[in-house]
Amino acid sequence: PATIIHRDDVVKALEFALDNRLAGVYNLVNDISDTKASYMGAIVAAAGGEPINWVGHGTGPKTLSNQKIKDAGYVFLDPLAERDGQALL
């Protein structure tokens, strides 16, 4: 999946972790289920660009979950990376 996160979510999540004294490892990724190629391809197409020719794909899907930080009470500002996509246009 496309692992995108807005800088405002990074700052807010760090403040949340400090305020709530969270310990351990937490993944700060959005809720996008699209592949990176699909997500970035849609952004490029919306901007009128040429399709991306991806070279050197990794081996198999890699999954990161943000469930642990959401279970701790964190709410993402941009869970579907809509602001991120618009910022790239």
C-alpha positions in Angstrom: 0.0 0.0 0.0 0.9 3.6 -0.4 2.4 4.6 3.0 1.7 8.4 3.0 1.4 10.6 6.0 0.9 14.4 6.2 3.4 16.4 8.2 0.6 17.8 10.4 -0.3 14.2 11.4 3.4 13.5 12.3 3.5 16.6 14.6 0.0 15.9 16.1 0.9 12.2 16.7 4.2 13.1 18.4 2.3 15.5 20.7 -0.3 12.8 21.3 2.4 10.3 22.2 4.1 12.7 24.6 0.9 13.8 26.2 -0.3 10.2 26.7 3.1 8.8 27.6 3.0 6.2 24.9 5.8 3.7 24.8 6.9 1.3 22.1 6.7 1.4 18.4 3.8 2.9 16.5 3.3 3.0 12.8 2.3 6.4 11.5 0.7 5.6 8.1 -2.6 6.5 6.6 -5.6 4.2 5.8 -5.0 4.0 2.0 -5.3 0.5 0.6 -4.2 1.4 -2.9 -0.8 0.5 -4.1 1.8 3.2 -4.3 1.7 2.9 -8.1 -2.1 3.3 -8.1 -2.1 6.2 -5.7 0.8 8.1 -7.3 -0.5 7.3 -10.8 -3.9 8.9 -10.0 -2.1 12.1 -8.7 0.0 12.2 -11.8 -3.0 11.7 -14.1 -5.0 14.4 -12.2 -2.1 16.8 -12.9 -2.1 15.8 -16.6 1.3 14.1 -16.4 2.5 11.0 -18.2 2.0 7.6 -16.6 4.7 6.5 -14.3 7.0 3.7 -15.4 7.9 1.9 -12.2 11.3 0.3 -12.1 12.5 -2.2 -9.5 9.4 -3.2 -7.7 9.9 -4.7 -4.3 9.1 -8.3 -3.6 5.5 -8.7 -2.6 3.2 -6.5 -0.6 4.3 -5.0 2.6 1.7 -4.2 5.2 2.0 -1.6 8.0 -0.8 -1.1 10.5 -1.7 2.1 12.3 -4.3 0.2 14.4 -2.1 0.4 17.6 -2.0 4.2 17.7 -5.7 4.4 16.7 -6.5 2.0 19.6 -4.6 4.4 21.9 -7.0 7.1 20.8 -5.2 9.0 18.1 -7.4 10.3 15.2 -5.6 11.0 12.0 -6.2 14.5 10.4 -5.8 13.0 6.9 -6.5 9.3 7.1 -7.0 8.9 3.3 -4.1 11.2 2.3 -6.5 13.5 0.5 -4.7 16.6 1.6 -1.4 15.0 0.7 -2.6 14.2 -2.8 -3.8 17.7 -3.3 -0.6 19.2 -2.0 1.3 17.2 -4.7 -0.8 18.8 -7.6 
